[in-house]
């Protein structure tokens, strides 16, 4: 069992981020030696296997994982359960990654739990039987330990990347949910939809039920084959469960979801057609829990989804001019962002502030977004994976856009705001790291960006 010791919050942060951080490293080979789950199991065993204390819902995919996870946790909380939510990355503070019924882990809780985990982490690292623990692996165990301490009924876990070797893939899930799969992390997960789907399907285990978004044919084939091999039930949204938008404004959108068990009239404060798909998948997963004996009323569905919060996804952070933040970082997400901007906003002029990680499909994003912007400002976040603004600028120039560069987010945002008139739109996108820095400026927040 964990024995709590003495460590303050900053010491805990320094200890965690003193380990290898794959979120800040380019092109780490996706092989078991780099992502060996045996070291995670070893640490969990040493601290009493907290990952097995709550029922688990596991979410993977390329786009929409975080929003869908937040929807699930919000409904479970509204239904009277204690629901832990673990997502990544964070925008401003590391504590954003961990919440129970909407409350983030505190600095004191982080320090106290990490004080107990630290000696056990040091033992696992010193033995080195399966390699040293990484930042994400330690954060994942921290999540499990806190959720267990909070006596959570459920834990909703978004994978960090892929699924097969992800640190969250140590659980026995009730439901595995696969959001839309497209090309991303290609140098790590594979250069085809089928290879990426194979990695995502690594979370599917006997005994669970799988819920899947509508997928490209190559991904559907892999998902179907995996479900057959594991002898698990597959529920496909767009078939067994579907959603239809009813109305929307700049604050929320209403929909009807036709589930397998019932129909639901719902409102969510998240914008974009893709969020209707995410809501349908969340309902499908929640209906599985109902079938497994966990009461969740229609009222809880309505209440939870009406209250769901998830920053940095089509988030309106300012008016006159409109300032919209979106963490989309691949062509699929960029296409959905473009469609949402065209649907919700009719600005006089549109200004794009964009920074991306160097391992992303920057050309694909530039092609997707260029048609809706009059001016482009390329920039970079503090993350070491960031692409040079000049490199990104050339891709937008190739699309015929007028482009300027800025060396950091504060300068880029200031430049956009100086240029924009009251009826214009500024959109900040390309990376959650970029969005996090912009949000910190716009809301005058402080936080640890580690």
QUIMODA-V415215 format. One record per residue. PHI is phi in whole degrees, 0 to 359 (NA if undefined). BURIAL is # if it has 24 or more other C-alpha atoms within 12 Angstrom, else .. Layout:
# QUIMODA-V415215
PHI BURIAL
PHI BURIAL
This chain:
# QUIMODA-V415215
NA .
287 #
248 .
285 .
243 .
240 .
203 #
274 .
298 #
296 .
296 .
295 #
299 #
298 .
294 #
302 #
277 #
279 .
263 #
298 .
243 #
291 #
289 #
244 #
234 .
274 .
55 .
273 .
305 .
272 #
236 .
299 .
299 .
274 #
230 #
279 #
293 #
297 #
288 #
291 #
301 #
299 #
294 #
299 #
299 #
292 #
248 #
91 .
51 #
295 #
292 #
261 #
280 #
241 #
290 #
242 #
241 #
242 #
236 #
228 #
137 #
264 #
233 #
93 #
298 #
295 #
298 #
295 #
299 #
297 #
298 #
300 #
296 #
294 #
291 #
300 #
295 #
295 #
279 #
98 .
268 #
268 #
239 #
274 #
232 #
234 #
228 #
200 #
281 #
265 #
266 #
237 #
243 #
304 #
295 #
300 #
291 #
237 #
212 #
232 #
49 #
89 #
264 .
288 #
300 #
274 .
297 #
296 .
296 #
301 #
296 #
294 #
290 #
294 #
298 #
281 #
285 #
307 #
297 .
288 #
298 #
296 #
294 .
299 #
294 .
293 .
293 .
61 .
298 .
234 .
92 #
273 #
294 #
259 #
304 #
296 #
295 #
293 #
299 #
294 #
293 #
302 #
300 #
301 #
296 #
290 #
300 #
294 #
299 #
281 #
56 .
294 #
281 #
229 #
230 #
256 #
238 #
270 #
294 #
284 #
200 #
67 #
166 #
302 #
256 #
290 #
299 #
286 #
276 #
247 #
265 #
248 #
282 #
285 #
226 #
250 #
241 #
249 #
283 #
303 #
252 #
214 #
286 #
197 #
52 #
297 #
284 .
250 #
269 #
129 .
260 .
227 .
301 #
296 #
295 #
294 #
299 #
300 #
294 #
296 #
291 #
298 #
275 #
285 #
230 #
306 .
99 .
264 #
244 #
257 #
246 #
231 #
296 #
303 #
233 #
302 .
306 .
297 .
289 #
301 #
298 .
294 #
297 #
299 #
297 .
295 #
297 #
295 .
295 .
272 .
59 .
242 #
284 #
243 #
245 #
250 #
289 #
92 #
240 .
291 #
228 #
218 #
230 #
221 #
291 #
251 .
200 .
203 #
218 .
279 #
244 .
197 #
219 #
253 #
206 #
242 #
253 #
264 #
269 #
280 #
257 .
194 .
252 #
227 #
261 #
230 #
229 #
233 #
272 #
241 #
262 #
109 #
304 #
297 #
288 #
294 #
296 #
297 #
294 #
298 #
294 #
298 #
299 #
301 #
293 #
293 #
295 #
299 #
296 #
300 #
296 .
271 .
97 .
258 .
297 .
219 #
280 #
299 #
298 .
293 #
302 #
296 #
295 #
296 #
292 #
292 #
255 #
299 #
231 #
203 #
289 #
82 #
238 #
47 #
270 #
275 #
253 #
187 #
231 .
53 .
279 #
296 #
236 #
243 #
248 #
212 #
277 #
304 #
222 #
212 #
302 #
298 #
292 #
296 #
296 #
293 #
297 #
302 #
298 .
292 #
297 #
294 .
281 .
264 #
235 #
231 .
283 #
294 .
219 #
240 #
241 #
258 #
250 #
221 #
221 #
222 #
283 #
293 #
267 #
266 #
279 #
294 #
296 #
295 #
292 #
299 #
295 #
289 #
269 #
308 #
300 #
253 #
237 #
271 #
220 #
233 #
241 #
265 #
209 #
211 #
271 #
283 #
295 #
299 .
280 #
298 #
283 #
294 #
304 #
295 #
295 #
293 #
299 #
298 #
291 #
285 #
298 #
296 .
269 #
84 .
265 #
279 .
231 #
238 #
244 #
217 #
280 #
206 #
294 #
304 #
294 .
296 #
292 #
297 .
298 #
295 #
288 #
292 .
279 #
284 #
269 .
298 .
263 .
267 #
234 #
248 #
242 #
253 #
203 #
107 #
189 #
292 #
292 #
296 #
298 #
299 #
293 #
295 #
296 #
298 #
292 #
290 #
251 .
54 .
271 .
240 .
186 .
269 .
276 #
300 #
